[in-house]
């Protein structure tokens, strides 16, 4: 499928129909939106700070992110689980999310707009060094307050093929996109633990036993692994 063409058609449809539907792909709005969530999108004459907007970004990719700022006719948006702003013009906006899986109670965590925008500004101050950003106290507090759901569990995606040739290398095949992902022995250990559903906290505890480490030693790396493999669909939320 030509997704860029589909996205352009979707944007055109929004100018004719008041409501459209789409599904979430990726983890950029976790934990508010999850992979596969069905969204009702409504086109409006204008949008309010804090709205979750659906829009075409620079290379005609369809994004679903929160509006943090409006200035001189430009709408500045950012995923709750992302790092930097995107600037978008009104004509590129499909609409705002008005229902999630048929429910019109859209979560709006207190302080999320200010906190999310502060993360973008901090990233700019750090010259867009994301690994460095993730080590800061400001980001860790943001992550703890807005991104982590203690009861969320993750598991290896059983619809994928896992091909292990030796103890140090693993190939994972996505049959839908015919894409291969490769993991080293650490990735192999994590995915073995995730053969059963685990919360991040439980996963970290299991890995601490394997590596004789403390949660402080490995938590950042584990959270980055979770984020990366969720995006690739190698693991799924349960």
N, C-alpha and C positions, 0 to 999 in steps of 0.2 A: 504493500500500500504506500502511496505517496503521501506521507503525513503532512508535509508542508502544504500541499494542495488541499488536503482535507481540512487543515486548520484555517486556511483562507476562506474556504466555503463555510466553515463553522462561524467565522466572524461575519461573513456576509449574511448568513441566516439570522444572526442576532439583530440585524438592522430591520428585519421583516417581522420576525416572531418575537413576542415579548419574553417567552421562556424557552430555554433549551436545556438539555441534559448532557452531562459528560461524566467521566469517571476519573478518579485520582490515579496517577502513575507517579511513583517515587515517594520520597519521605521528607520533602522540603517543608511540609506543613505539619509534620508530626509534633505533638501527639493529637492535635485537633483533627487533622484529616489523615486517614490511613489508606494504604494501597487498596484500590478497588472500591472505595466509597463512591456512591452515586450522588452526584451533585445536580441540584436545580440551579440554573444560572439565569438571572433576570437583568435585562438591560435597563439602565436608568438615565435620566437626564444629567445627573451628577452623582458623585459618590462621596461618602463620608470617611474621615480618618478612622481606621480600624476595620473597615469593610474588607472581606476577602474577595479579591477580584480575579477574574479569568481574562487573560489577555494574550495577544501575540507579541512576543518579544522580537529582538532584532533580526534573528534568522528564522522567523516565522515558527518558532517553537511555542507551544501553548503552555503558559505558566498559570499556576493558581497560588497567588501570594497575597499578603496583607498590605493594604494601603497605609503608609506611615506618614506621608507628607504630600502636600499639593503646593505647587509654586509656578506661577507664570504659565499656567495651562499644562504643566507637566505633572504627571502622577508618579510618585516614587513609592515603589513596593519592595517588599522583602519577605521571603519565607521565614516563618517563625524558627525553623530549623536550618536556616541558611545564614550567610555572613554579610553579604553586601546588598546594596540597593540596586534595583533596576528602574530606569526612567522610561515611562511609556506615555504616548499621547492618547487623548480621549478616543480618537477614531480607531485605535488598536485594541480597545477594551471591549470584550464580548459582553460582560456584565458582572454582577456581583453574585456570590453564592447566597441563596436564600433558603435552601434546604439541603440537609445532609442525610442521605438515605431516607428521604421523605419527611424528616423532622425539621421544623422551622426554628427550633431553638438553637441558634448558632453560638457556640462557645466564644466568649470574649473575655479572656483572663484579665483581671485588673492589673493595669500598669504595663501590659504587653507592648503597647505602641512605643512608649518612652524607652523601655528597656531594650527592645529590639533595635531601635534607632541608635541607641547608645553603643550597641555592639558594632554596628556599621561604622560609627565614628571612631571607635577604638581601633578597628581593623585598618582604617585609613591612616590613623596615627602610627600604626605599626608597619606601614608601607605594604599592606595587604599580605602580610605573613600569617597565614591561617594557623600553621602549627604553633607559632608563638602566641597567637591570640588564645588558643585553647588552653594554654598554660596559665593565663592570667586569672586572678581572683574574680574579676568582673565577669568573665565568661563562665567560670565555674558556678558562680552564684546564679547567673541567668539560666544555665543548663539545669541546675538543681530545681529552680523554681518553676520553669516553664516547659522544659523538654522531657523530664523524666517522669514516667508513670511506674510507680513501684510494682504494680500488679501486672504490667505488660510482660508477656512471655514470648519467646522466640524459639523457632525450631527450624531445622534443616528442611529445605524445600524438597519433598519426596518426589515431585514431578520432574526434577532434574536428574541427570545421570552423573554419578560420582565415580571417577575412574582413577584408582590409586595404583601407580606402577611400582612404587617402593615406599619406604618410610618417610622420605623427604619431599615427595612431590605428589600433588593431587590435581587432576583435571576435572572441571565441572562443566557439563554441557547443558546449555539451555535449548531444549528441542524446539521451542516456539520461534526463537530468533536465530537458531543455529550458531550461537556464540559459545566460545570456550573461555573459561576463567581458570587461572592457575593459582594454586596455593602451596606455601611451603609447610614445614612441619608444624609450625605454630598454628597456622590456619587449619591444618589437619586435626590438631588436638582440639581446637575450639569447635569445629564442626562435629567431631565425635561426641563431645559433650552435648551438643545441640541435636543429637538424634532423638532426644526427648525434650519437651518444652522446658525452658528455664527462664527465669527473670534475669536481668543483667546482674543483680546482686548475687544470685545463686551461681550464675556462670562464673563470676569473678572468684567466688569462694572455691569452686571446683578447680579452677585454674591455679589458684594459690597453692592448693595441695599438690598439683602436678609439678609446679615449678619452684616450690618452696619459697614463695614470694609473699609480699604483703599486698593488700588491695590498693594501697597508694602507689605501689610500683607498677601495677599493670592496668589500673582502671581506665586511664586515658586511651591506651592502646586498644583495650577491649571495646570501649564505646566507639572508637573510630572504626574498628572492624565491623561492629554491628551496623553502623550507619552505611558503610560501603557495601556490605553484603545485602542489606535490605534494598538498596538502590538497584543492585544487580539481580535481586530476587533469589539469590542463593539461599537466603533464609527468609522466613515469613513470620509475621505476627500471628499469635494464636490467641 
